[in-house]
Amino acid sequence: MTDTIFALSSGAPPAAIGVVRVSGPKARDALYELAGRVPAPRRAALAKLRDRHGVAIDEALVLWLPGPGTETGEDTAELQCHGGRAVIAAVETALSALAGLRKARPGEFTRRAFANGKIDLAEAEGLADLLEAETELQRLSAMAMAGGAFSREVEGWRAELLMLSAAVEAVLDFGDEDDVATLPADFAVKIEALSLEIKTWLDRPRAELLKEGFRVVVAGPPNAGKSTLFNVLVEAEAAIATPIAGTTRDVLTRPVAIAGVPFLFADTAGLHDAVDDVVEAIGIERALEALDRADLVLWLGPEGAGPPGAWEIEGQIDRPDHPEKSAPRHQLSARTGVGIDELRADLVEAASQALPKPGDGALNERQHDLLGQARIALAQAVDHPDPLLTAEALRLARVSFDKLLGRTATEDMLDALFGRFCIGK
């Protein structure tokens, strides 16, 4: 943290504007070296940037942002240059030539913000998800987490837990005095209420489902129109669709957003029993594995022969000899487009029920596991008749909360998280 770092924090050149950010103890000196002056704090000023030999680089707006009231909590300077490749390269070269400055590593600005208490770990994870968001649902969920919605909940739970722990400590310290000989009458009630609040978060759809997309597998026997339907749903000629049986040999997946909802569609090999081709047999085995991992199966095969919960699809209705179903969820023709809009709308509705609601925060695997551990510890706190064991259970729950917010975090875990960020963030 003693180094001063810099990086391009805007989009890759060429662009209209390129924002180079400098953060650290030598940010003010760097600004003075390049601009020849330091403007008043938080007031943009026009300056001619020069390298250490006095050669003009660019004319730019410069900002001086003294810490700790900055994004990183450190002294920060911004150089808002023209966004050409040569200009940005020259500015970075000039900064590299200054003592104590170096180019930032991926996620280093955000990691400094975390280290300096500007954001906690849950907010940093939300920010990482926001940078990777590709759909509106992903963006809204990441915004909620990055904005501190979950962190505020955890802080509230932690404060309540400290009050409960204080009650237990009073019994341990002053158990021989009549007024604190036992725990408060509502002790167990308060723990149960806290546990139920945590459960509401544990019961929410997970962030992984939102990130990967609602997995929809198109399945059925050979020549049922699976690949044609798959191509229509992903709006691309991704799968080879022919009348020849066994054309699809592997599971083909494509991520698609429909009405802002993320999907992962999968086309599979035709399912049938008599298989002489070794490669086709492997394809069928992988298709069956895909069915097991699916959130939803669109079944184009014989009615009732699909996996439990599959949607019965009567496809190829443009063909007079197509197999009819008595109670299909959808009748359609992928070739002519009949029934496709209705299927898409139904898929969006089904996925919306399974995915986090717009604006709701969603827990990732790490957060879900830690909250689960906290809830187990709370249950143990109620079950123990010995106040010493109750105090230890409450301490374990508090440790889980601290880990959620990053108050106890390993360097390896931090490296993995902040390594997800781009350089300059």
Contacts in CASP RR format, 6 or more apart in sequence:
PFRMAT RR
TARGET T0000
AUTHOR 0000-0000-0000
METHOD contacts of the structure
MODEL  1
MTDTIFALSSGAPPAAIGVVRVSGPKARDALYELAGRVPAPRRAALAKLR
DRHGVAIDEALVLWLPGPGTETGEDTAELQCHGGRAVIAAVETALSALAG
LRKARPGEFTRRAFANGKIDLAEAEGLADLLEAETELQRLSAMAMAGGAF
SREVEGWRAELLMLSAAVEAVLDFGDEDDVATLPADFAVKIEALSLEIKT
WLDRPRAELLKEGFRVVVAGPPNAGKSTLFNVLVEAEAAIATPIAGTTRD
VLTRPVAIAGVPFLFADTAGLHDAVDDVVEAIGIERALEALDRADLVLWL
GPEGAGPPGAWEIEGQIDRPDHPEKSAPRHQLSARTGVGIDELRADLVEA
ASQALPKPGDGALNERQHDLLGQARIALAQAVDHPDPLLTAEALRLARVS
FDKLLGRTATEDMLDALFGRFCIGK
1 112 0 8 1.000
1 115 0 8 1.000
2 25 0 8 1.000
3 24 0 8 1.000
3 100 0 8 1.000
3 101 0 8 1.000
3 102 0 8 1.000
4 22 0 8 1.000
4 23 0 8 1.000
4 24 0 8 1.000
4 25 0 8 1.000
4 26 0 8 1.000
4 27 0 8 1.000
4 30 0 8 1.000
4 100 0 8 1.000
4 101 0 8 1.000
4 102 0 8 1.000
5 22 0 8 1.000
5 23 0 8 1.000
5 24 0 8 1.000
5 101 0 8 1.000
5 102 0 8 1.000
5 103 0 8 1.000
5 104 0 8 1.000
5 105 0 8 1.000
5 108 0 8 1.000
5 109 0 8 1.000
5 112 0 8 1.000
6 20 0 8 1.000
6 21 0 8 1.000
6 22 0 8 1.000
6 23 0 8 1.000
6 30 0 8 1.000
6 92 0 8 1.000
6 95 0 8 1.000
6 101 0 8 1.000
6 102 0 8 1.000
6 103 0 8 1.000
6 104 0 8 1.000
7 20 0 8 1.000
7 21 0 8 1.000
7 103 0 8 1.000
7 104 0 8 1.000
7 108 0 8 1.000
7 109 0 8 1.000
7 423 0 8 1.000
7 424 0 8 1.000
8 18 0 8 1.000
8 19 0 8 1.000
8 20 0 8 1.000
8 88 0 8 1.000
8 92 0 8 1.000
8 423 0 8 1.000
8 424 0 8 1.000
9 19 0 8 1.000
9 20 0 8 1.000
9 21 0 8 1.000
9 78 0 8 1.000
9 109 0 8 1.000
9 424 0 8 1.000
9 425 0 8 1.000
10 17 0 8 1.000
10 18 0 8 1.000
10 19 0 8 1.000
10 83 0 8 1.000
11 18 0 8 1.000
13 83 0 8 1.000
13 84 0 8 1.000
13 85 0 8 1.000
13 87 0 8 1.000
13 88 0 8 1.000
14 83 0 8 1.000
14 84 0 8 1.000
14 85 0 8 1.000
15 83 0 8 1.000
15 84 0 8 1.000
16 82 0 8 1.000
16 83 0 8 1.000
17 80 0 8 1.000
17 81 0 8 1.000
17 82 0 8 1.000
17 83 0 8 1.000
18 80 0 8 1.000
18 81 0 8 1.000
18 82 0 8 1.000
18 83 0 8 1.000
18 84 0 8 1.000
18 87 0 8 1.000
18 88 0 8 1.000
19 78 0 8 1.000
19 79 0 8 1.000
19 80 0 8 1.000
19 81 0 8 1.000
20 78 0 8 1.000
20 79 0 8 1.000
20 81 0 8 1.000
20 88 0 8 1.000
20 91 0 8 1.000
20 92 0 8 1.000
20 95 0 8 1.000
21 76 0 8 1.000
21 77 0 8 1.000
21 78 0 8 1.000
21 79 0 8 1.000
21 109 0 8 1.000
21 424 0 8 1.000
22 30 0 8 1.000
22 31 0 8 1.000
22 76 0 8 1.000
22 77 0 8 1.000
22 78 0 8 1.000
22 79 0 8 1.000
22 95 0 8 1.000
22 101 0 8 1.000
23 70 0 8 1.000
23 72 0 8 1.000
23 74 0 8 1.000
23 75 0 8 1.000
23 76 0 8 1.000
23 104 0 8 1.000
23 109 0 8 1.000
23 112 0 8 1.000
24 72 0 8 1.000
24 74 0 8 1.000
24 75 0 8 1.000
24 76 0 8 1.000
25 74 0 8 1.000
25 75 0 8 1.000
26 98 0 8 1.000
26 99 0 8 1.000
26 100 0 8 1.000
26 101 0 8 1.000
27 74 0 8 1.000
27 75 0 8 1.000
27 76 0 8 1.000
27 77 0 8 1.000
28 38 0 8 1.000
28 64 0 8 1.000
28 66 0 8 1.000
28 75 0 8 1.000
28 77 0 8 1.000
29 98 0 8 1.000
30 77 0 8 1.000
30 95 0 8 1.000
30 98 0 8 1.000
30 101 0 8 1.000
31 38 0 8 1.000
31 62 0 8 1.000
31 64 0 8 1.000
31 77 0 8 1.000
31 79 0 8 1.000
32 38 0 8 1.000
33 52 0 8 1.000
33 94 0 8 1.000
33 98 0 8 1.000
34 49 0 8 1.000
34 50 0 8 1.000
34 51 0 8 1.000
34 57 0 8 1.000
34 79 0 8 1.000
34 91 0 8 1.000
34 94 0 8 1.000
34 95 0 8 1.000
35 45 0 8 1.000
35 47 0 8 1.000
35 48 0 8 1.000
35 49 0 8 1.000
35 60 0 8 1.000
35 62 0 8 1.000
35 79 0 8 1.000
36 47 0 8 1.000
36 50 0 8 1.000
37 45 0 8 1.000
37 47 0 8 1.000
38 64 0 8 1.000
39 45 0 8 1.000
39 47 0 8 1.000
39 62 0 8 1.000
39 63 0 8 1.000
39 64 0 8 1.000
40 64 0 8 1.000
41 64 0 8 1.000
41 65 0 8 1.000
41 66 0 8 1.000
42 63 0 8 1.000
42 64 0 8 1.000
42 65 0 8 1.000
43 63 0 8 1.000
44 61 0 8 1.000
44 62 0 8 1.000
44 63 0 8 1.000
44 80 0 8 1.000
45 61 0 8 1.000
45 62 0 8 1.000
45 63 0 8 1.000
46 59 0 8 1.000
46 60 0 8 1.000
46 61 0 8 1.000
46 62 0 8 1.000
47 59 0 8 1.000
47 60 0 8 1.000
47 61 0 8 1.000
47 62 0 8 1.000
48 56 0 8 1.000
48 58 0 8 1.000
48 59 0 8 1.000
49 56 0 8 1.000
49 57 0 8 1.000
49 58 0 8 1.000
49 59 0 8 1.000
49 60 0 8 1.000
49 62 0 8 1.000
49 79 0 8 1.000
49 81 0 8 1.000
49 91 0 8 1.000
49 94 0 8 1.000
50 56 0 8 1.000
50 57 0 8 1.000
50 94 0 8 1.000
51 57 0 8 1.000
51 90 0 8 1.000
51 93 0 8 1.000
51 94 0 8 1.000
51 97 0 8 1.000
52 94 0 8 1.000
52 97 0 8 1.000
52 98 0 8 1.000
57 81 0 8 1.000
57 87 0 8 1.000
57 90 0 8 1.000
57 91 0 8 1.000
57 94 0 8 1.000
58 81 0 8 1.000
58 82 0 8 1.000
58 87 0 8 1.000
58 90 0 8 1.000
58 91 0 8 1.000
60 79 0 8 1.000
60 80 0 8 1.000
60 81 0 8 1.000
60 82 0 8 1.000
61 79 0 8 1.000
61 80 0 8 1.000
62 77 0 8 1.000
62 78 0 8 1.000
62 79 0 8 1.000
62 80 0 8 1.000
63 77 0 8 1.000
63 78 0 8 1.000
63 80 0 8 1.000
64 77 0 8 1.000
65 75 0 8 1.000
65 76 0 8 1.000
65 77 0 8 1.000
65 78 0 8 1.000
66 75 0 8 1.000
66 76 0 8 1.000
67 73 0 8 1.000
67 74 0 8 1.000
67 75 0 8 1.000
67 76 0 8 1.000
68 74 0 8 1.000
68 116 0 8 1.000
70 76 0 8 1.000
71 109 0 8 1.000
71 113 0 8 1.000
71 118 0 8 1.000
72 109 0 8 1.000
72 112 0 8 1.000
72 113 0 8 1.000
72 116 0 8 1.000
72 118 0 8 1.000
73 112 0 8 1.000
73 113 0 8 1.000
73 116 0 8 1.000
73 117 0 8 1.000
73 118 0 8 1.000
74 112 0 8 1.000
74 116 0 8 1.000
79 91 0 8 1.000
81 87 0 8 1.000
81 88 0 8 1.000
81 91 0 8 1.000
92 103 0 8 1.000
95 101 0 8 1.000
96 102 0 8 1.000
96 103 0 8 1.000
103 423 0 8 1.000
104 423 0 8 1.000
104 424 0 8 1.000
105 419 0 8 1.000
105 423 0 8 1.000
106 418 0 8 1.000
106 419 0 8 1.000
106 420 0 8 1.000
106 421 0 8 1.000
106 422 0 8 1.000
106 423 0 8 1.000
106 424 0 8 1.000
106 425 0 8 1.000
107 418 0 8 1.000
107 419 0 8 1.000
107 420 0 8 1.000
107 421 0 8 1.000
107 422 0 8 1.000
107 423 0 8 1.000
107 424 0 8 1.000
107 425 0 8 1.000
108 418 0 8 1.000
108 423 0 8 1.000
108 424 0 8 1.000
109 424 0 8 1.000
109 425 0 8 1.000
110 119 0 8 1.000
110 124 0 8 1.000
110 127 0 8 1.000
110 418 0 8 1.000
110 421 0 8 1.000
110 425 0 8 1.000
111 124 0 8 1.000
111 414 0 8 1.000
111 418 0 8 1.000
113 119 0 8 1.000
113 124 0 8 1.000
114 120 0 8 1.000
114 121 0 8 1.000
114 124 0 8 1.000
114 406 0 8 1.000
114 414 0 8 1.000
114 418 0 8 1.000
119 127 0 8 1.000
120 148 0 8 1.000
120 151 0 8 1.000
120 405 0 8 1.000
120 406 0 8 1.000
120 407 0 8 1.000
121 404 0 8 1.000
121 405 0 8 1.000
121 406 0 8 1.000
121 409 0 8 1.000
121 417 0 8 1.000
122 145 0 8 1.000
122 148 0 8 1.000
122 150 0 8 1.000
122 151 0 8 1.000
122 154 0 8 1.000
122 367 0 8 1.000
122 404 0 8 1.000
122 405 0 8 1.000
122 406 0 8 1.000
123 145 0 8 1.000
123 146 0 8 1.000
123 147 0 8 1.000
123 148 0 8 1.000
123 151 0 8 1.000
124 417 0 8 1.000
124 418 0 8 1.000
125 145 0 8 1.000
125 364 0 8 1.000
125 366 0 8 1.000
125 367 0 8 1.000
125 417 0 8 1.000
126 142 0 8 1.000
126 145 0 8 1.000
126 146 0 8 1.000
126 147 0 8 1.000
127 142 0 8 1.000
127 146 0 8 1.000
127 421 0 8 1.000
128 417 0 8 1.000
128 418 0 8 1.000
128 420 0 8 1.000
128 421 0 8 1.000
129 138 0 8 1.000
129 141 0 8 1.000
129 142 0 8 1.000
129 145 0 8 1.000
129 146 0 8 1.000
129 207 0 8 1.000
129 211 0 8 1.000
129 364 0 8 1.000
130 139 0 8 1.000
130 142 0 8 1.000
130 143 0 8 1.000
130 146 0 8 1.000
131 420 0 8 1.000
131 421 0 8 1.000
131 422 0 8 1.000
131 425 0 8 1.000
132 138 0 8 1.000
132 142 0 8 1.000
132 211 0 8 1.000
132 420 0 8 1.000
133 139 0 8 1.000
133 142 0 8 1.000
134 255 0 8 1.000
134 257 0 8 1.000
134 262 0 8 1.000
135 257 0 8 1.000
135 260 0 8 1.000
135 261 0 8 1.000
135 262 0 8 1.000
136 257 0 8 1.000
136 260 0 8 1.000
136 358 0 8 1.000
137 210 0 8 1.000
137 260 0 8 1.000
137 261 0 8 1.000
137 262 0 8 1.000
137 355 0 8 1.000
137 356 0 8 1.000
137 358 0 8 1.000
138 210 0 8 1.000
138 211 0 8 1.000
138 262 0 8 1.000
140 358 0 8 1.000
140 359 0 8 1.000
140 360 0 8 1.000
141 207 0 8 1.000
141 210 0 8 1.000
141 356 0 8 1.000
141 358 0 8 1.000
141 359 0 8 1.000
141 360 0 8 1.000
141 361 0 8 1.000
141 362 0 8 1.000
143 359 0 8 1.000
144 150 0 8 1.000
144 359 0 8 1.000
144 360 0 8 1.000
144 361 0 8 1.000
145 361 0 8 1.000
145 362 0 8 1.000
149 361 0 8 1.000
150 201 0 8 1.000
150 361 0 8 1.000
150 363 0 8 1.000
150 367 0 8 1.000
151 405 0 8 1.000
153 197 0 8 1.000
153 201 0 8 1.000
154 401 0 8 1.000
154 404 0 8 1.000
154 405 0 8 1.000
155 405 0 8 1.000
157 194 0 8 1.000
157 197 0 8 1.000
157 198 0 8 1.000
157 374 0 8 1.000
157 401 0 8 1.000
158 398 0 8 1.000
158 401 0 8 1.000
158 402 0 8 1.000
160 190 0 8 1.000
160 194 0 8 1.000
161 194 0 8 1.000
161 394 0 8 1.000
161 397 0 8 1.000
161 398 0 8 1.000
161 401 0 8 1.000
162 398 0 8 1.000
164 187 0 8 1.000
164 190 0 8 1.000
164 191 0 8 1.000
164 194 0 8 1.000
164 381 0 8 1.000
164 394 0 8 1.000
165 391 0 8 1.000
165 394 0 8 1.000
165 395 0 8 1.000
165 398 0 8 1.000
167 183 0 8 1.000
167 184 0 8 1.000
167 187 0 8 1.000
168 183 0 8 1.000
168 387 0 8 1.000
168 390 0 8 1.000
168 391 0 8 1.000
168 394 0 8 1.000
169 391 0 8 1.000
170 180 0 8 1.000
171 180 0 8 1.000
171 181 0 8 1.000
171 182 0 8 1.000
171 183 0 8 1.000
171 387 0 8 1.000
172 387 0 8 1.000
172 388 0 8 1.000
172 391 0 8 1.000
174 180 0 8 1.000
175 181 0 8 1.000
183 387 0 8 1.000
183 390 0 8 1.000
188 382 0 8 1.000
191 378 0 8 1.000
191 381 0 8 1.000
191 382 0 8 1.000
192 382 0 8 1.000
194 378 0 8 1.000
195 375 0 8 1.000
195 378 0 8 1.000
195 379 0 8 1.000
198 371 0 8 1.000
198 372 0 8 1.000
198 374 0 8 1.000
198 375 0 8 1.000
198 378 0 8 1.000
199 375 0 8 1.000
201 363 0 8 1.000
201 371 0 8 1.000
202 363 0 8 1.000
202 368 0 8 1.000
202 371 0 8 1.000
202 372 0 8 1.000
202 375 0 8 1.000
204 356 0 8 1.000
204 360 0 8 1.000
204 361 0 8 1.000
204 362 0 8 1.000
204 363 0 8 1.000
205 354 0 8 1.000
205 355 0 8 1.000
205 356 0 8 1.000
205 362 0 8 1.000
206 362 0 8 1.000
206 363 0 8 1.000
206 364 0 8 1.000
206 365 0 8 1.000
206 368 0 8 1.000
207 356 0 8 1.000
207 361 0 8 1.000
207 362 0 8 1.000
207 363 0 8 1.000
207 364 0 8 1.000
207 365 0 8 1.000
207 367 0 8 1.000
208 364 0 8 1.000
208 365 0 8 1.000
209 295 0 8 1.000
209 354 0 8 1.000
209 355 0 8 1.000
209 362 0 8 1.000
210 262 0 8 1.000
210 355 0 8 1.000
210 356 0 8 1.000
210 362 0 8 1.000
211 262 0 8 1.000
212 262 0 8 1.000
212 264 0 8 1.000
213 255 0 8 1.000
213 262 0 8 1.000
213 263 0 8 1.000
213 264 0 8 1.000
213 351 0 8 1.000
213 355 0 8 1.000
214 261 0 8 1.000
214 262 0 8 1.000
214 263 0 8 1.000
214 264 0 8 1.000
214 295 0 8 1.000
214 296 0 8 1.000
214 347 0 8 1.000
214 350 0 8 1.000
214 351 0 8 1.000
214 354 0 8 1.000
214 355 0 8 1.000
215 263 0 8 1.000
215 264 0 8 1.000
215 266 0 8 1.000
215 293 0 8 1.000
215 294 0 8 1.000
215 295 0 8 1.000
215 296 0 8 1.000
216 233 0 8 1.000
216 263 0 8 1.000
216 264 0 8 1.000
216 265 0 8 1.000
216 266 0 8 1.000
216 294 0 8 1.000
216 295 0 8 1.000
216 296 0 8 1.000
216 297 0 8 1.000
216 298 0 8 1.000
216 347 0 8 1.000
217 265 0 8 1.000
217 266 0 8 1.000
217 268 0 8 1.000
217 290 0 8 1.000
217 291 0 8 1.000
217 293 0 8 1.000
217 294 0 8 1.000
217 296 0 8 1.000
217 297 0 8 1.000
217 298 0 8 1.000
218 226 0 8 1.000
218 227 0 8 1.000
218 229 0 8 1.000
218 230 0 8 1.000
218 233 0 8 1.000
218 265 0 8 1.000
218 266 0 8 1.000
218 267 0 8 1.000
218 268 0 8 1.000
218 297 0 8 1.000
218 298 0 8 1.000
218 300 0 8 1.000
219 226 0 8 1.000
219 268 0 8 1.000
219 270 0 8 1.000
219 271 0 8 1.000
219 287 0 8 1.000
219 290 0 8 1.000
219 291 0 8 1.000
219 297 0 8 1.000
219 298 0 8 1.000
219 299 0 8 1.000
219 300 0 8 1.000
219 301 0 8 1.000
219 306 0 8 1.000
219 307 0 8 1.000
219 310 0 8 1.000
220 226 0 8 1.000
220 268 0 8 1.000
220 270 0 8 1.000
220 271 0 8 1.000
220 299 0 8 1.000
220 300 0 8 1.000
220 301 0 8 1.000
220 306 0 8 1.000
221 270 0 8 1.000
221 271 0 8 1.000
221 272 0 8 1.000
221 300 0 8 1.000
221 301 0 8 1.000
221 302 0 8 1.000
222 245 0 8 1.000
222 246 0 8 1.000
222 270 0 8 1.000
222 272 0 8 1.000
223 243 0 8 1.000
223 245 0 8 1.000
224 270 0 8 1.000
224 300 0 8 1.000
224 301 0 8 1.000
224 315 0 8 1.000
224 316 0 8 1.000
225 241 0 8 1.000
225 300 0 8 1.000
225 315 0 8 1.000
225 316 0 8 1.000
225 334 0 8 1.000
226 248 0 8 1.000
226 267 0 8 1.000
226 268 0 8 1.000
226 270 0 8 1.000
226 300 0 8 1.000
227 239 0 8 1.000
227 240 0 8 1.000
227 241 0 8 1.000
227 247 0 8 1.000
227 248 0 8 1.000
227 267 0 8 1.000
228 241 0 8 1.000
228 334 0 8 1.000
228 335 0 8 1.000
229 298 0 8 1.000
229 300 0 8 1.000
229 313 0 8 1.000
229 315 0 8 1.000
229 332 0 8 1.000
229 334 0 8 1.000
230 238 0 8 1.000
230 239 0 8 1.000
230 252 0 8 1.000
230 254 0 8 1.000
230 265 0 8 1.000
230 266 0 8 1.000
230 267 0 8 1.000
231 237 0 8 1.000
231 238 0 8 1.000
231 239 0 8 1.000
231 241 0 8 1.000
231 334 0 8 1.000
232 334 0 8 1.000
232 337 0 8 1.000
232 340 0 8 1.000
233 256 0 8 1.000
233 263 0 8 1.000
233 265 0 8 1.000
233 340 0 8 1.000
233 343 0 8 1.000
233 344 0 8 1.000
234 254 0 8 1.000
234 256 0 8 1.000
234 265 0 8 1.000
235 256 0 8 1.000
236 254 0 8 1.000
238 252 0 8 1.000
238 254 0 8 1.000
238 267 0 8 1.000
239 248 0 8 1.000
239 252 0 8 1.000
239 267 0 8 1.000
240 247 0 8 1.000
240 248 0 8 1.000
241 247 0 8 1.000
245 270 0 8 1.000
246 269 0 8 1.000
246 270 0 8 1.000
246 280 0 8 1.000
248 267 0 8 1.000
248 268 0 8 1.000
248 269 0 8 1.000
248 270 0 8 1.000
249 269 0 8 1.000
249 279 0 8 1.000
249 280 0 8 1.000
249 282 0 8 1.000
249 283 0 8 1.000
250 269 0 8 1.000
250 283 0 8 1.000
250 286 0 8 1.000
251 266 0 8 1.000
251 267 0 8 1.000
251 268 0 8 1.000
251 269 0 8 1.000
251 283 0 8 1.000
251 286 0 8 1.000
251 287 0 8 1.000
251 289 0 8 1.000
251 290 0 8 1.000
252 266 0 8 1.000
252 267 0 8 1.000
253 264 0 8 1.000
253 265 0 8 1.000
253 266 0 8 1.000
253 267 0 8 1.000
254 264 0 8 1.000
254 265 0 8 1.000
255 262 0 8 1.000
255 263 0 8 1.000
255 264 0 8 1.000
255 265 0 8 1.000
256 262 0 8 1.000
256 263 0 8 1.000
256 264 0 8 1.000
256 265 0 8 1.000
257 263 0 8 1.000
258 344 0 8 1.000
258 347 0 8 1.000
258 348 0 8 1.000
259 344 0 8 1.000
259 348 0 8 1.000
261 348 0 8 1.000
261 351 0 8 1.000
261 352 0 8 1.000
261 355 0 8 1.000
262 351 0 8 1.000
262 355 0 8 1.000
263 347 0 8 1.000
263 351 0 8 1.000
266 290 0 8 1.000
266 294 0 8 1.000
268 283 0 8 1.000
268 286 0 8 1.000
268 287 0 8 1.000
268 290 0 8 1.000
268 291 0 8 1.000
269 280 0 8 1.000
269 283 0 8 1.000
269 284 0 8 1.000
269 286 0 8 1.000
269 287 0 8 1.000
270 284 0 8 1.000
270 287 0 8 1.000
271 284 0 8 1.000
271 287 0 8 1.000
271 288 0 8 1.000
272 284 0 8 1.000
275 281 0 8 1.000
275 284 0 8 1.000
291 297 0 8 1.000
291 307 0 8 1.000
294 307 0 8 1.000
295 351 0 8 1.000
295 354 0 8 1.000
296 310 0 8 1.000
296 311 0 8 1.000
296 347 0 8 1.000
296 350 0 8 1.000
296 351 0 8 1.000
297 306 0 8 1.000
297 307 0 8 1.000
297 309 0 8 1.000
297 310 0 8 1.000
297 311 0 8 1.000
298 310 0 8 1.000
298 311 0 8 1.000
298 313 0 8 1.000
298 343 0 8 1.000
299 305 0 8 1.000
299 306 0 8 1.000
299 307 0 8 1.000
299 310 0 8 1.000
299 311 0 8 1.000
299 312 0 8 1.000
299 313 0 8 1.000
300 313 0 8 1.000
300 315 0 8 1.000
301 323 0 8 1.000
302 323 0 8 1.000
303 312 0 8 1.000
303 325 0 8 1.000
303 326 0 8 1.000
303 327 0 8 1.000
303 328 0 8 1.000
304 312 0 8 1.000
311 329 0 8 1.000
311 330 0 8 1.000
312 325 0 8 1.000
312 327 0 8 1.000
312 328 0 8 1.000
312 329 0 8 1.000
313 328 0 8 1.000
313 329 0 8 1.000
313 330 0 8 1.000
313 332 0 8 1.000
313 343 0 8 1.000
314 322 0 8 1.000
314 323 0 8 1.000
314 324 0 8 1.000
314 325 0 8 1.000
314 328 0 8 1.000
314 330 0 8 1.000
314 331 0 8 1.000
314 332 0 8 1.000
315 322 0 8 1.000
315 331 0 8 1.000
315 332 0 8 1.000
315 333 0 8 1.000
315 334 0 8 1.000
316 322 0 8 1.000
316 333 0 8 1.000
316 334 0 8 1.000
316 335 0 8 1.000
317 331 0 8 1.000
317 332 0 8 1.000
317 333 0 8 1.000
317 338 0 8 1.000
318 333 0 8 1.000
318 335 0 8 1.000
318 336 0 8 1.000
318 338 0 8 1.000
329 346 0 8 1.000
330 339 0 8 1.000
330 342 0 8 1.000
330 343 0 8 1.000
330 346 0 8 1.000
331 338 0 8 1.000
331 339 0 8 1.000
332 338 0 8 1.000
332 339 0 8 1.000
332 340 0 8 1.000
332 342 0 8 1.000
332 343 0 8 1.000
333 339 0 8 1.000
334 340 0 8 1.000
356 362 0 8 1.000
363 371 0 8 1.000
367 404 0 8 1.000
370 400 0 8 1.000
370 401 0 8 1.000
370 403 0 8 1.000
370 404 0 8 1.000
371 400 0 8 1.000
371 404 0 8 1.000
372 400 0 8 1.000
373 396 0 8 1.000
373 397 0 8 1.000
373 400 0 8 1.000
374 396 0 8 1.000
374 397 0 8 1.000
374 400 0 8 1.000
374 401 0 8 1.000
377 393 0 8 1.000
377 394 0 8 1.000
377 396 0 8 1.000
377 397 0 8 1.000
377 400 0 8 1.000
378 393 0 8 1.000
378 394 0 8 1.000
378 397 0 8 1.000
380 389 0 8 1.000
380 393 0 8 1.000
380 396 0 8 1.000
381 390 0 8 1.000
381 393 0 8 1.000
381 394 0 8 1.000
381 397 0 8 1.000
382 390 0 8 1.000
384 390 0 8 1.000
384 393 0 8 1.000
399 408 0 8 1.000
402 408 0 8 1.000
403 409 0 8 1.000
END
